[in-house]
């Protein structure tokens, strides 16, 4: 199921991103204020406890495409990397802003010696980005960034639904033939 690009394993998995103890860092599809919110952000803040919002408040607001790092608090992960994805149809050009999310998240992870990182499908929920288009942008960006990574060895997509898992598998298989 996993693919290897420039020594980095890229794989997809179905699950809840708040329950991934094997990952050094997880990524949050955040809001600009880095507050609890709904969707995956709500789930991450609930699992992390109020200490997470206390820490992130000082870093807000962030703009679409930006990423910041915090501790994991009560999560089983050392860090949470918060990215603000673009709102589809509004934060244009959306593909560039979504790509910046993945690029900035990976760079910040690498700088902080993260070995394994888990991404949700950023912008594909409340922000309305079509899943297949978003997966293409995500994997193209990751493939381009992989050769520059010194510490990150595993990149996992943690997809909530089986249909999102299938779309991500299809796109990854199209882009990486190994
Ligand atoms: N684990 C993995 N994926 C999840 C989980 C989970 N526990 N919960 C939801 N997802 P969204 P966005 C999936 O809406 O589109 C928030 O209110 C979900 O099925 O969380 O970037 C924030 O506060 C979908 O596939 O993020 C922002 O205001 C994906 O995560 C806004 O929504 C992303 O959906 C961000 O919107």
Backbone and ligand atoms as CSV (ligand in chain L), in Angstrom:
chain,resi,resn,atom,element,x,y,z
A,1,UNK,N,N,0.822,-1.213,0.000
A,1,UNK,CA,C,0.000,0.000,0.000
A,1,UNK,C,C,0.861,1.270,0.000
A,2,UNK,N,N,2.005,1.242,0.695
A,2,UNK,CA,C,2.855,2.433,0.751
A,2,UNK,C,C,3.731,2.580,-0.488
A,3,UNK,N,N,4.117,3.814,-0.781
A,3,UNK,CA,C,5.037,4.097,-1.873
A,3,UNK,C,C,6.256,4.791,-1.298
A,4,UNK,N,N,7.402,4.680,-2.008
A,4,UNK,CA,C,8.609,5.329,-1.537
A,4,UNK,C,C,9.070,6.349,-2.578
A,5,UNK,N,N,9.259,7.588,-2.125
A,5,UNK,CA,C,9.759,8.653,-3.004
A,5,UNK,C,C,10.962,9.286,-2.312
A,6,UNK,N,N,12.123,9.225,-2.958
A,6,UNK,CA,C,13.358,9.792,-2.397
A,6,UNK,C,C,13.573,9.342,-0.943
A,7,UNK,N,N,13.301,8.073,-0.680
A,7,UNK,CA,C,13.515,7.506,0.662
A,7,UNK,C,C,12.407,7.795,1.660
A,8,UNK,N,N,11.368,8.515,1.237
A,8,UNK,CA,C,10.248,8.837,2.136
A,8,UNK,C,C,9.057,7.936,1.802
A,9,UNK,N,N,8.502,7.289,2.829
A,9,UNK,CA,C,7.326,6.434,2.617
A,9,UNK,C,C,6.071,7.307,2.620
A,10,UNK,N,N,5.239,7.144,1.606
A,10,UNK,CA,C,3.961,7.883,1.538
A,10,UNK,C,C,2.856,6.841,1.512
A,11,UNK,N,N,1.910,6.942,2.465
A,11,UNK,CA,C,0.822,5.963,2.460
A,11,UNK,C,C,-0.502,6.536,2.940
A,12,UNK,N,N,-1.565,5.842,2.595
A,12,UNK,CA,C,-2.920,6.241,2.974
A,12,UNK,C,C,-3.492,5.224,3.946
A,13,UNK,N,N,-4.303,5.735,4.874
A,13,UNK,CA,C,-4.899,4.855,5.872
A,13,UNK,C,C,-6.263,5.420,6.247
A,14,UNK,N,N,-7.220,4.561,6.499
A,14,UNK,CA,C,-8.504,5.045,6.989
A,14,UNK,C,C,-8.438,5.125,8.512
A,15,UNK,N,N,-8.993,6.194,9.090
A,15,UNK,CA,C,-8.988,6.273,10.546
A,15,UNK,C,C,-9.261,7.657,11.075
A,16,UNK,N,N,-9.099,7.763,12.392
A,16,UNK,CA,C,-9.285,9.023,13.113
A,16,UNK,C,C,-7.894,9.569,13.418
A,17,UNK,N,N,-7.614,10.771,12.955
A,17,UNK,CA,C,-6.260,11.330,13.093
A,17,UNK,C,C,-5.880,11.581,14.562
A,18,UNK,N,N,-6.860,11.642,15.451
A,18,UNK,CA,C,-6.541,11.858,16.871
A,18,UNK,C,C,-6.114,10.556,17.568
A,19,UNK,N,N,-6.149,9.448,16.833
A,19,UNK,CA,C,-5.812,8.145,17.448
A,19,UNK,C,C,-4.684,7.460,16.691
A,20,UNK,N,N,-3.568,8.191,16.527
A,20,UNK,CA,C,-2.439,7.669,15.757
A,20,UNK,C,C,-1.156,7.776,16.579
A,21,UNK,N,N,-0.997,6.918,17.601
A,21,UNK,CA,C,0.152,7.063,18.507
A,21,UNK,C,C,1.511,6.830,17.856
A,22,UNK,N,N,1.537,6.210,16.690
A,22,UNK,CA,C,2.832,5.946,16.044
A,22,UNK,C,C,3.380,7.160,15.296
A,23,UNK,N,N,2.622,8.258,15.210
A,23,UNK,CA,C,3.083,9.425,14.449
A,23,UNK,C,C,3.675,10.499,15.370
A,24,UNK,N,N,4.826,11.056,14.979
A,24,UNK,CA,C,5.452,12.118,15.786
A,24,UNK,C,C,4.596,13.379,15.769
A,25,UNK,N,N,4.011,13.670,14.606
A,25,UNK,CA,C,3.191,14.885,14.484
A,25,UNK,C,C,1.948,14.592,13.665
A,26,UNK,N,N,0.864,15.301,14.013
A,26,UNK,CA,C,-0.322,15.262,13.154
A,26,UNK,C,C,-0.607,16.687,12.697
A,27,UNK,N,N,-1.283,16.784,11.545
A,27,UNK,CA,C,-1.599,18.091,10.973
A,27,UNK,C,C,-3.067,18.381,11.210
A,28,UNK,N,N,-3.323,19.616,11.581
A,28,UNK,CA,C,-4.689,20.083,11.805
A,28,UNK,C,C,-5.126,20.949,10.628
A,29,UNK,N,N,-6.319,20.681,10.086
A,29,UNK,CA,C,-6.934,21.572,9.090
A,29,UNK,C,C,-7.614,22.677,9.882
A,30,UNK,N,N,-6.832,23.714,10.174
A,30,UNK,CA,C,-7.219,24.708,11.176
A,30,UNK,C,C,-8.115,25.805,10.621
A,31,UNK,N,N,-8.553,26.683,11.513
A,31,UNK,CA,C,-9.175,27.952,11.129
A,31,UNK,C,C,-8.157,29.057,11.404
A,32,UNK,N,N,-8.397,30.241,10.846
A,32,UNK,CA,C,-7.410,31.331,10.926
A,32,UNK,C,C,-7.082,31.702,12.368
A,33,UNK,N,N,-8.059,31.562,13.252
A,33,UNK,CA,C,-7.848,31.961,14.656
A,33,UNK,C,C,-7.212,30.855,15.501
A,34,UNK,N,N,-6.998,29.687,14.884
A,34,UNK,CA,C,-6.405,28.532,15.575
A,34,UNK,C,C,-7.226,28.144,16.802
A,35,UNK,N,N,-8.542,28.297,16.666
A,35,UNK,CA,C,-9.474,27.916,17.731
A,35,UNK,C,C,-10.028,26.529,17.444
A,36,UNK,N,N,-10.829,26.034,18.376
A,36,UNK,CA,C,-11.346,24.680,18.283
A,36,UNK,C,C,-12.112,24.410,16.969
A,37,UNK,N,N,-13.171,25.139,16.691
A,37,UNK,CA,C,-13.937,24.964,15.455
A,37,UNK,C,C,-14.567,23.586,15.345
A,38,UNK,N,N,-14.959,23.215,14.118
A,38,UNK,CA,C,-15.611,21.921,13.892
A,38,UNK,C,C,-14.683,20.969,13.157
A,39,UNK,N,N,-15.244,19.954,12.534
A,39,UNK,CA,C,-14.485,19.004,11.704
A,39,UNK,C,C,-13.281,18.420,12.418
A,40,UNK,N,N,-12.214,18.273,11.665
A,40,UNK,CA,C,-11.011,17.655,12.224
A,40,UNK,C,C,-10.385,18.562,13.291
A,41,UNK,N,N,-10.499,19.871,13.123
A,41,UNK,CA,C,-9.945,20.808,14.121
A,41,UNK,C,C,-10.640,20.606,15.474
A,42,UNK,N,N,-11.953,20.454,15.443
A,42,UNK,CA,C,-12.716,20.227,16.671
A,42,UNK,C,C,-12.279,18.940,17.353
A,43,UNK,N,N,-12.108,17.897,16.551
A,43,UNK,CA,C,-11.705,16.594,17.096
A,43,UNK,C,C,-10.308,16.677,17.719
A,44,UNK,N,N,-9.401,17.379,17.045
A,44,UNK,CA,C,-8.020,17.497,17.548
A,44,UNK,C,C,-7.995,18.303,18.849
A,45,UNK,N,N,-8.712,19.428,18.874
A,45,UNK,CA,C,-8.728,20.248,20.097
A,45,UNK,C,C,-9.400,19.517,21.258
A,46,UNK,N,N,-10.462,18.777,20.959
A,46,UNK,CA,C,-11.133,18.021,22.036
A,46,UNK,C,C,-10.181,16.990,22.635
A,47,UNK,N,N,-9.477,16.282,21.767
A,47,UNK,CA,C,-8.563,15.230,22.245
A,47,UNK,C,C,-7.333,15.824,22.938
A,48,UNK,N,N,-6.890,16.992,22.485
A,48,UNK,CA,C,-5.673,17.597,23.049
A,48,UNK,C,C,-5.948,18.280,24.385
A,49,UNK,N,N,-7.194,18.742,24.562
A,49,UNK,CA,C,-7.526,19.474,25.784
A,49,UNK,C,C,-7.290,20.968,25.615
A,50,UNK,N,N,-7.756,21.771,26.609
A,50,UNK,CA,C,-7.727,23.239,26.468
A,50,UNK,C,C,-6.336,23.849,26.365
A,51,UNK,N,N,-5.320,23.120,26.787
A,51,UNK,CA,C,-3.940,23.624,26.701
A,51,UNK,C,C,-3.536,23.931,25.272
A,52,UNK,N,N,-4.116,23.207,24.316
A,52,UNK,CA,C,-3.742,23.427,22.909
A,52,UNK,C,C,-4.191,24.814,22.464
A,53,UNK,N,N,-5.440,25.165,22.766
A,53,UNK,CA,C,-5.939,26.485,22.355
A,53,UNK,C,C,-5.188,27.598,23.078
A,54,UNK,N,N,-4.840,27.356,24.315
A,54,UNK,CA,C,-4.055,28.363,25.063
A,54,UNK,C,C,-2.729,28.615,24.357
A,55,UNK,N,N,-2.105,27.533,23.887
A,55,UNK,CA,C,-0.815,27.693,23.210
A,55,UNK,C,C,-0.959,28.351,21.841
A,56,UNK,N,N,-1.977,27.949,21.076
A,56,UNK,CA,C,-2.069,28.423,19.680
A,56,UNK,C,C,-2.600,29.857,19.586
A,57,UNK,N,N,-3.324,30.323,20.594
A,57,UNK,CA,C,-3.914,31.664,20.561
A,57,UNK,C,C,-2.869,32.729,20.217
A,58,UNK,N,N,-1.692,32.597,20.785
A,58,UNK,CA,C,-0.634,33.589,20.584
A,58,UNK,C,C,-0.095,33.584,19.153
A,59,UNK,N,N,-0.305,32.494,18.413
A,59,UNK,CA,C,0.238,32.394,17.039
A,59,UNK,C,C,-0.772,32.863,15.994
A,60,UNK,N,N,-2.021,33.089,16.394
A,60,UNK,CA,C,-3.091,33.447,15.448
A,60,UNK,C,C,-3.101,34.966,15.225
A,61,UNK,N,N,-3.630,35.444,14.080
A,61,UNK,CA,C,-4.220,34.650,13.008
A,61,UNK,C,C,-3.168,34.199,11.994
A,62,UNK,N,N,-3.519,33.154,11.241
A,62,UNK,CA,C,-2.667,32.723,10.122
A,62,UNK,C,C,-3.457,32.876,8.822
A,63,UNK,N,N,-2.729,32.947,7.707
A,63,UNK,CA,C,-3.350,33.149,6.391
A,63,UNK,C,C,-3.416,31.824,5.621
A,64,UNK,N,N,-4.284,31.716,4.615
A,64,UNK,CA,C,-4.353,30.470,3.837
A,64,UNK,C,C,-2.977,30.080,3.282
A,65,UNK,N,N,-2.603,28.840,3.504
A,65,UNK,CA,C,-1.308,28.339,3.040
A,65,UNK,C,C,-0.241,28.331,4.121
A,66,UNK,N,N,-0.486,29.054,5.226
A,66,UNK,CA,C,0.518,29.109,6.296
A,66,UNK,C,C,0.375,27.927,7.262
A,67,UNK,N,N,1.479,27.643,7.965
A,67,UNK,CA,C,1.476,26.551,8.947
A,67,UNK,C,C,2.265,26.979,10.178
A,68,UNK,N,N,1.789,26.572,11.354
A,68,UNK,CA,C,2.505,26.806,12.611
A,68,UNK,C,C,2.529,25.496,13.407
A,69,UNK,N,N,3.481,25.403,14.341
A,69,UNK,CA,C,3.633,24.156,15.106
A,69,UNK,C,C,3.389,24.403,16.596
A,70,UNK,N,N,2.760,23.416,17.240
A,70,UNK,CA,C,2.538,23.479,18.696
A,70,UNK,C,C,2.860,22.112,19.281
A,71,UNK,N,N,2.738,22.025,20.608
A,71,UNK,CA,C,2.860,20.728,21.261
A,71,UNK,C,C,1.602,19.903,21.041
A,72,UNK,N,N,1.667,18.639,21.420
A,72,UNK,CA,C,0.518,17.751,21.233
A,72,UNK,C,C,-0.424,17.702,22.431
A,73,UNK,N,N,0.022,18.274,23.569
A,73,UNK,CA,C,-0.789,18.279,24.795
A,73,UNK,C,C,-1.274,16.862,25.123
A,74,UNK,N,N,-2.590,16.628,25.231
A,74,UNK,CA,C,-3.042,15.280,25.638
A,74,UNK,C,C,-3.132,14.292,24.476
A,75,UNK,N,N,-2.751,14.712,23.286
A,75,UNK,CA,C,-2.732,13.772,22.151
A,75,UNK,C,C,-1.537,12.833,22.299
A,76,UNK,N,N,-1.569,11.677,21.634
A,76,UNK,CA,C,-0.412,10.770,21.745
A,76,UNK,C,C,0.769,11.202,20.857
A,77,UNK,N,N,0.686,12.376,20.238
A,77,UNK,CA,C,1.729,12.855,19.320
A,77,UNK,C,C,2.496,14.005,19.967
A,78,UNK,N,N,3.778,14.132,19.602
A,78,UNK,CA,C,4.614,15.185,20.198
A,78,UNK,C,C,4.176,16.581,19.728
A,79,UNK,N,N,3.798,16.679,18.451
A,79,UNK,CA,C,3.456,17.988,17.881
A,79,UNK,C,C,2.140,17.952,17.108
A,80,UNK,N,N,1.525,19.148,17.021
A,80,UNK,CA,C,0.444,19.371,16.057
A,80,UNK,C,C,0.912,20.501,15.146
A,81,UNK,N,N,0.779,20.302,13.844
A,81,UNK,CA,C,1.107,21.359,12.878
A,81,UNK,C,C,-0.222,21.852,12.320
A,82,UNK,N,N,-0.479,23.144,12.498
A,82,UNK,CA,C,-1.783,23.716,12.134
A,82,UNK,C,C,-1.651,24.423,10.791
A,83,UNK,N,N,-2.457,24.009,9.820
A,83,UNK,CA,C,-2.436,24.638,8.489
A,83,UNK,C,C,-3.810,25.210,8.205
A,84,UNK,N,N,-3.824,26.391,7.617
A,84,UNK,CA,C,-5.097,26.949,7.152
A,84,UNK,C,C,-5.193,26.687,5.652
A,85,UNK,N,N,-6.128,25.844,5.273
A,85,UNK,CA,C,-6.348,25.566,3.854
A,85,UNK,C,C,-7.183,26.667,3.225
A,86,UNK,N,N,-7.209,26.721,1.873
A,86,UNK,CA,C,-8.045,27.710,1.194
A,86,UNK,C,C,-9.515,27.293,1.190
A,87,UNK,N,N,-10.404,28.292,1.224
A,87,UNK,CA,C,-11.826,28.028,1.010
A,87,UNK,C,C,-12.008,27.938,-0.507
A,88,UNK,N,N,-12.562,26.807,-0.963
A,88,UNK,CA,C,-12.700,26.587,-2.405
A,88,UNK,C,C,-13.664,27.618,-2.991
A,89,UNK,N,N,-13.246,28.235,-4.127
A,89,UNK,CA,C,-14.091,29.249,-4.754
A,89,UNK,C,C,-13.899,30.638,-4.165
A,90,UNK,N,N,-13.021,30.748,-3.200
A,90,UNK,CA,C,-12.836,32.049,-2.514
A,90,UNK,C,C,-11.368,32.459,-2.397
A,91,UNK,N,N,-10.540,31.591,-1.803
A,91,UNK,CA,C,-9.123,31.936,-1.588
A,91,UNK,C,C,-8.317,31.523,-2.811
A,92,UNK,N,N,-8.289,32.392,-3.828
A,92,UNK,CA,C,-7.670,32.014,-5.103
A,92,UNK,C,C,-6.236,32.503,-5.201
A,93,UNK,N,N,-5.343,31.832,-5.952
A,93,UNK,CA,C,-5.558,30.527,-6.578
A,93,UNK,C,C,-5.517,29.401,-5.539
A,94,UNK,N,N,-6.590,28.633,-5.497
A,94,UNK,CA,C,-6.729,27.632,-4.430
A,94,UNK,C,C,-5.628,26.574,-4.447
A,95,UNK,N,N,-5.260,26.123,-5.661
A,95,UNK,CA,C,-4.265,25.037,-5.736
A,95,UNK,C,C,-2.933,25.495,-5.155
A,96,UNK,N,N,-2.562,26.743,-5.443
A,96,UNK,CA,C,-1.291,27.257,-4.932
A,96,UNK,C,C,-1.339,27.359,-3.401
A,97,UNK,N,N,-2.450,27.815,-2.882
A,97,UNK,CA,C,-2.568,27.959,-1.416
A,97,UNK,C,C,-2.612,26.595,-0.719
A,98,UNK,N,N,-3.298,25.642,-1.344
A,98,UNK,CA,C,-3.338,24.296,-0.754
A,98,UNK,C,C,-1.946,23.660,-0.808
A,99,UNK,N,N,-1.260,23.858,-1.931
A,99,UNK,CA,C,0.097,23.332,-2.067
A,99,UNK,C,C,1.010,23.934,-1.001
A,100,UNK,N,N,0.862,25.243,-0.754
A,100,UNK,CA,C,1.674,25.894,0.286
A,100,UNK,C,C,1.444,25.271,1.660
A,101,UNK,N,N,0.216,24.841,1.938
A,101,UNK,CA,C,-0.075,24.175,3.218
A,101,UNK,C,C,0.818,22.953,3.388
A,102,UNK,N,N,0.824,22.096,2.371
A,102,UNK,CA,C,1.603,20.850,2.465
A,102,UNK,C,C,3.096,21.153,2.520
A,103,UNK,N,N,3.542,22.095,1.674
A,103,UNK,CA,C,4.960,22.456,1.644
A,103,UNK,C,C,5.389,23.026,2.999
A,104,UNK,N,N,4.643,23.979,3.524
A,104,UNK,CA,C,5.017,24.615,4.793
A,104,UNK,C,C,4.923,23.638,5.963
A,105,UNK,N,N,3.921,22.763,5.941
A,105,UNK,CA,C,3.794,21.768,7.016
A,105,UNK,C,C,4.995,20.824,7.002
A,106,UNK,N,N,5.402,20.384,5.833
A,106,UNK,CA,C,6.537,19.455,5.750
A,106,UNK,C,C,7.840,20.132,6.165
A,107,UNK,N,N,8.007,21.385,5.758
A,107,UNK,CA,C,9.248,22.087,6.116
A,107,UNK,C,C,9.339,22.314,7.622
A,108,UNK,N,N,8.237,22.718,8.215
A,108,UNK,CA,C,8.216,22.960,9.670
A,108,UNK,C,C,8.429,21.633,10.423
A,109,UNK,N,N,7.860,20.552,9.898
A,109,UNK,CA,C,8.041,19.235,10.510
A,109,UNK,C,C,9.515,18.840,10.450
A,110,UNK,N,N,10.111,19.019,9.300
A,110,UNK,CA,C,11.507,18.629,9.122
A,110,UNK,C,C,12.424,19.442,10.042
A,111,UNK,N,N,12.168,20.732,10.148
A,111,UNK,CA,C,12.964,21.606,11.032
A,111,UNK,C,C,12.859,21.159,12.482
A,112,UNK,N,N,11.732,20.578,12.851
A,112,UNK,CA,C,11.503,20.141,14.233
A,112,UNK,C,C,11.783,18.652,14.430
A,113,UNK,N,N,12.514,18.078,13.502
A,113,UNK,CA,C,12.973,16.680,13.602
A,113,UNK,C,C,11.838,15.666,13.718
A,114,UNK,N,N,10.726,15.967,13.060
A,114,UNK,CA,C,9.601,15.032,13.035
A,114,UNK,C,C,9.958,13.888,12.077
A,115,UNK,N,N,9.778,12.652,12.546
A,115,UNK,CA,C,10.084,11.490,11.690
A,115,UNK,C,C,8.876,11.009,10.920
A,116,UNK,N,N,7.698,11.100,11.560
A,116,UNK,CA,C,6.487,10.613,10.904
A,116,UNK,C,C,5.361,11.621,11.118
A,117,UNK,N,N,4.624,11.878,10.038
A,117,UNK,CA,C,3.604,12.930,10.076
A,117,UNK,C,C,2.309,12.435,9.442
A,118,UNK,N,N,1.190,12.802,10.046
A,118,UNK,CA,C,-0.114,12.404,9.523
A,118,UNK,C,C,-0.919,13.609,9.082
A,119,UNK,N,N,-1.430,13.554,7.853
A,119,UNK,CA,C,-2.248,14.647,7.305
A,119,UNK,C,C,-3.711,14.219,7.199
A,120,UNK,N,N,-4.643,15.131,7.480
A,120,UNK,CA,C,-6.039,14.905,7.052
A,120,UNK,C,C,-6.161,15.474,5.633
A,121,UNK,N,N,-7.312,15.302,5.013
A,121,UNK,CA,C,-7.524,15.863,3.669
A,121,UNK,C,C,-7.929,17.335,3.837
A,122,UNK,N,N,-6.896,18.193,3.937
A,122,UNK,CA,C,-7.099,19.624,4.229
A,122,UNK,C,C,-8.022,20.278,3.194
A,123,UNK,N,N,-8.924,21.102,3.661
A,123,UNK,CA,C,-9.870,21.907,2.843
A,123,UNK,C,C,-11.012,21.122,2.216
A,124,UNK,N,N,-11.036,19.792,2.374
A,124,UNK,CA,C,-12.063,19.014,1.642
A,124,UNK,C,C,-13.372,18.841,2.414
A,125,UNK,N,N,-13.444,19.404,3.623
A,125,UNK,CA,C,-14.682,19.312,4.402
A,125,UNK,C,C,-15.457,20.620,4.274
A,126,UNK,N,N,-15.501,21.360,5.363
A,126,UNK,CA,C,-16.218,22.651,5.415
A,126,UNK,C,C,-15.756,23.597,4.294
A,127,UNK,N,N,-14.487,23.566,3.925
A,127,UNK,CA,C,-13.941,24.499,2.934
A,127,UNK,C,C,-14.238,24.093,1.479
A,128,UNK,N,N,-14.846,22.910,1.270
A,128,UNK,CA,C,-15.446,22.570,-0.024
A,128,UNK,C,C,-14.540,22.202,-1.186
A,129,UNK,N,N,-13.269,21.910,-0.938
A,129,UNK,CA,C,-12.346,21.555,-2.042
A,129,UNK,C,C,-12.683,20.146,-2.522
A,130,UNK,N,N,-12.912,19.925,-3.830
A,130,UNK,CA,C,-13.199,18.560,-4.297
A,130,UNK,C,C,-12.055,17.599,-3.936
A,131,UNK,N,N,-12.415,16.435,-3.432
A,131,UNK,CA,C,-11.414,15.530,-2.841
A,131,UNK,C,C,-10.336,15.104,-3.842
A,132,UNK,N,N,-10.733,14.750,-5.058
A,132,UNK,CA,C,-9.725,14.257,-6.015
A,132,UNK,C,C,-8.749,15.369,-6.401
A,133,UNK,N,N,-9.283,16.555,-6.660
A,133,UNK,CA,C,-8.420,17.702,-7.005
A,133,UNK,C,C,-7.464,18.012,-5.857
A,134,UNK,N,N,-7.979,17.978,-4.639
A,134,UNK,CA,C,-7.150,18.280,-3.464
A,134,UNK,C,C,-6.066,17.214,-3.289
A,135,UNK,N,N,-6.421,15.948,-3.524
A,135,UNK,CA,C,-5.444,14.856,-3.378
A,135,UNK,C,C,-4.328,15.001,-4.422
A,136,UNK,N,N,-4.689,15.434,-5.630
A,136,UNK,CA,C,-3.661,15.630,-6.666
A,136,UNK,C,C,-2.675,16.716,-6.248
A,137,UNK,N,N,-3.181,17.822,-5.751
A,137,UNK,CA,C,-2.313,18.922,-5.297
A,137,UNK,C,C,-1.436,18.439,-4.141
A,138,UNK,N,N,-2.049,17.737,-3.187
A,138,UNK,CA,C,-1.323,17.273,-2.002
A,138,UNK,C,C,-0.165,16.349,-2.390
A,139,UNK,N,N,-0.455,15.319,-3.189
A,139,UNK,CA,C,0.598,14.350,-3.518
A,139,UNK,C,C,1.656,14.945,-4.450
A,140,UNK,N,N,1.236,15.803,-5.392
A,140,UNK,CA,C,2.237,16.450,-6.260
A,140,UNK,C,C,3.209,17.274,-5.419
A,141,UNK,N,N,2.685,17.976,-4.428
A,141,UNK,CA,C,3.536,18.803,-3.566
A,141,UNK,C,C,4.471,17.932,-2.729
A,142,UNK,N,N,3.930,16.871,-2.160
A,142,UNK,CA,C,4.738,15.982,-1.315
A,142,UNK,C,C,5.858,15.326,-2.129
A,143,UNK,N,N,5.541,14.908,-3.336
A,143,UNK,CA,C,6.544,14.270,-4.195
A,143,UNK,C,C,7.672,15.256,-4.525
A,144,UNK,N,N,7.310,16.513,-4.738
A,144,UNK,CA,C,8.298,17.556,-5.044
A,144,UNK,C,C,9.169,17.884,-3.820
A,145,UNK,N,N,8.581,17.851,-2.648
A,145,UNK,CA,C,9.293,18.212,-1.411
A,145,UNK,C,C,10.148,17.070,-0.857
A,146,UNK,N,N,9.767,15.836,-1.139
A,146,UNK,CA,C,10.410,14.667,-0.511
A,146,UNK,C,C,11.943,14.689,-0.581
A,147,UNK,N,N,12.555,15.019,-1.735
A,147,UNK,CA,C,14.028,14.978,-1.786
A,147,UNK,C,C,14.710,15.961,-0.836
A,148,UNK,N,N,14.013,17.011,-0.419
A,148,UNK,CA,C,14.622,18.014,0.480
A,148,UNK,C,C,14.520,17.616,1.949
A,149,UNK,N,N,13.723,16.591,2.265
A,149,UNK,CA,C,13.469,16.265,3.675
A,149,UNK,C,C,14.628,15.474,4.275
A,150,UNK,N,N,15.089,15.921,5.445
A,150,UNK,CA,C,16.208,15.240,6.110
A,150,UNK,C,C,15.729,14.339,7.242
A,151,UNK,N,N,14.678,14.730,7.922
A,151,UNK,CA,C,14.214,13.994,9.103
A,151,UNK,C,C,12.916,13.234,8.890
A,152,UNK,N,N,12.015,13.800,8.081
A,152,UNK,CA,C,10.715,13.150,7.866
A,152,UNK,C,C,10.925,11.906,6.999
A,153,UNK,N,N,10.510,10.755,7.544
A,153,UNK,CA,C,10.696,9.481,6.830
A,153,UNK,C,C,9.369,8.856,6.412
A,154,UNK,N,N,8.286,9.214,7.109
A,154,UNK,CA,C,6.978,8.629,6.799
A,154,UNK,C,C,5.912,9.714,6.756
A,155,UNK,N,N,5.142,9.728,5.675
A,155,UNK,CA,C,4.028,10.671,5.525
A,155,UNK,C,C,2.767,9.840,5.309
A,156,UNK,N,N,1.808,9.993,6.245
A,156,UNK,CA,C,0.575,9.201,6.149
A,156,UNK,C,C,-0.622,10.109,5.999
A,157,UNK,N,N,-1.511,9.759,5.082
A,157,UNK,CA,C,-2.806,10.436,5.023
A,157,UNK,C,C,-3.769,9.619,5.859
A,158,UNK,N,N,-4.422,10.270,6.822
A,158,UNK,CA,C,-5.404,9.582,7.656
A,158,UNK,C,C,-6.779,10.066,7.191
A,159,UNK,N,N,-7.453,9.217,6.428
A,159,UNK,CA,C,-8.734,9.591,5.814
A,159,UNK,C,C,-9.890,9.057,6.639
A,160,UNK,N,N,-10.841,9.944,6.848
A,160,UNK,CA,C,-11.969,9.604,7.708
A,160,UNK,C,C,-12.890,8.584,7.037
A,161,UNK,N,N,-13.164,8.765,5.751
A,161,UNK,CA,C,-14.130,7.889,5.077
A,161,UNK,C,C,-13.432,6.937,4.116
A,162,UNK,N,N,-14.113,5.816,3.874
A,162,UNK,CA,C,-13.565,4.833,2.944
A,162,UNK,C,C,-13.494,5.400,1.526
A,163,UNK,N,N,-14.461,6.228,1.140
A,163,UNK,CA,C,-14.430,6.780,-0.222
A,163,UNK,C,C,-13.256,7.746,-0.374
A,164,UNK,N,N,-12.940,8.522,0.659
A,164,UNK,CA,C,-11.761,9.408,0.584
A,164,UNK,C,C,-10.476,8.580,0.498
A,165,UNK,N,N,-10.455,7.458,1.226
A,165,UNK,CA,C,-9.287,6.570,1.148
A,165,UNK,C,C,-9.107,6.062,-0.284
A,166,UNK,N,N,-10.197,5.632,-0.906
A,166,UNK,CA,C,-10.120,5.098,-2.275
A,166,UNK,C,C,-9.621,6.151,-3.260
A,167,UNK,N,N,-10.116,7.368,-3.143
A,167,UNK,CA,C,-9.689,8.447,-4.050
A,167,UNK,C,C,-8.195,8.720,-3.854
A,168,UNK,N,N,-7.743,8.785,-2.619
A,168,UNK,CA,C,-6.319,9.057,-2.356
A,168,UNK,C,C,-5.433,7.935,-2.878
A,169,UNK,N,N,-5.891,6.689,-2.728
A,169,UNK,CA,C,-5.122,5.556,-3.250
A,169,UNK,C,C,-4.995,5.637,-4.766
A,170,UNK,N,N,-6.103,5.955,-5.399
A,170,UNK,CA,C,-6.128,6.049,-6.870
A,170,UNK,C,C,-5.160,7.144,-7.346
A,171,UNK,N,N,-5.223,8.320,-6.720
A,171,UNK,CA,C,-4.367,9.439,-7.145
A,171,UNK,C,C,-2.894,9.116,-6.870
A,172,UNK,N,N,-2.605,8.551,-5.703
A,172,UNK,CA,C,-1.212,8.227,-5.369
A,172,UNK,C,C,-0.657,7.169,-6.329
A,173,UNK,N,N,-1.468,6.168,-6.648
A,173,UNK,CA,C,-1.027,5.122,-7.583
A,173,UNK,C,C,-0.775,5.669,-8.982
A,174,UNK,N,N,-1.533,6.694,-9.374
A,174,UNK,CA,C,-1.325,7.315,-10.687
A,174,UNK,C,C,-0.018,8.101,-10.722
A,175,UNK,N,N,0.308,8.755,-9.599
A,175,UNK,CA,C,1.470,9.661,-9.577
A,175,UNK,C,C,2.782,8.954,-9.277
A,176,UNK,N,N,2.721,7.867,-8.498
A,176,UNK,CA,C,3.952,7.151,-8.132
A,176,UNK,C,C,3.856,5.722,-8.632
A,177,UNK,N,N,4.684,5.406,-9.606
A,177,UNK,CA,C,4.712,4.028,-10.114
A,177,UNK,C,C,6.021,3.401,-9.633
A,178,UNK,N,N,5.956,2.641,-8.542
A,178,UNK,CA,C,7.188,1.966,-8.094
A,178,UNK,C,C,6.947,0.508,-7.792
L,1,LIG,N1,N,-9.689,12.309,11.537
L,1,LIG,C1,C,-9.395,12.416,10.219
L,1,LIG,N2,N,-10.117,13.170,9.358
L,1,LIG,C2,C,-11.186,13.827,9.858
L,1,LIG,C3,C,-11.558,13.779,11.222
L,1,LIG,C4,C,-10.751,12.981,12.086
L,1,LIG,N3,N,-11.019,12.869,13.383
L,1,LIG,N4,N,-12.664,14.574,11.383
L,1,LIG,C5,C,-12.976,15.065,10.170
L,1,LIG,N5,N,-12.084,14.636,9.245
L,1,LIG,P1,P,-12.646,19.826,7.800
L,1,LIG,P2,P,-11.499,22.002,6.150
L,1,LIG,C6,C,-12.004,14.909,7.798
L,1,LIG,O1,O,-14.018,20.381,7.561
L,1,LIG,O2,O,-12.332,21.657,4.966
L,1,LIG,C7,C,-13.322,23.551,10.765
L,1,LIG,O3,O,-14.501,23.949,11.374
L,1,LIG,C8,C,-13.246,15.394,7.100
L,1,LIG,O4,O,-14.093,14.294,6.802
L,1,LIG,O5,O,-12.286,19.448,9.185
L,1,LIG,O6,O,-10.049,22.353,5.943
L,1,LIG,C9,C,-12.166,24.485,11.068
L,1,LIG,O7,O,-12.366,25.160,12.270
L,1,LIG,C10,C,-12.647,16.002,5.831
L,1,LIG,O8,O,-12.372,14.962,4.888
L,1,LIG,O9,O,-11.488,20.874,7.289
L,1,LIG,C11,C,-12.138,25.408,9.867
L,1,LIG,O10,O,-12.945,26.541,10.064
L,1,LIG,C12,C,-11.306,16.559,6.313
L,1,LIG,O11,O,-11.090,15.982,7.604
L,1,LIG,C13,C,-12.699,24.579,8.750
L,1,LIG,O12,O,-13.489,23.570,9.366
L,1,LIG,C14,C,-11.244,18.056,6.417
L,1,LIG,O13,O,-12.490,18.577,6.828
L,1,LIG,C15,C,-11.627,23.894,7.934
L,1,LIG,O14,O,-12.221,23.215,6.859
